[in-house]
Amino acid sequence: MLQSQLEGTENRIAVSIRDYNAAVQDYNTEVRTFPSMIGAQLRGADPLVPYKATTPNADVAPSLEGKL
């Protein structure tokens, strides 16, 4: 039960990160492409940085063996 809840949470987080990074890529393409780049420069819009986990081993799930 807990494992399936953890998997569901991990999947929702992964989907959210993927969606965010896709939106960042679309935005960055827009602010770097003519003629949108003119308006972006006038407004001071800078490209955004995609999300990347900076915590060491953030992509490795902890083991729950013996803890349940």
VENVENWO-V663700 format. One record per helix or strand. SS is the DSSP state (helix for helix, strand for strand). FROM is the first residue (numbers start at 1). TO is the last residue. Records with the same first field share a line. If there is no record, write none. Layout:
# VENVENWO-V663700
SS->FROM-TO / FROM-TO
This chain:
# VENVENWO-V663700
helix->2-32 / 36-43
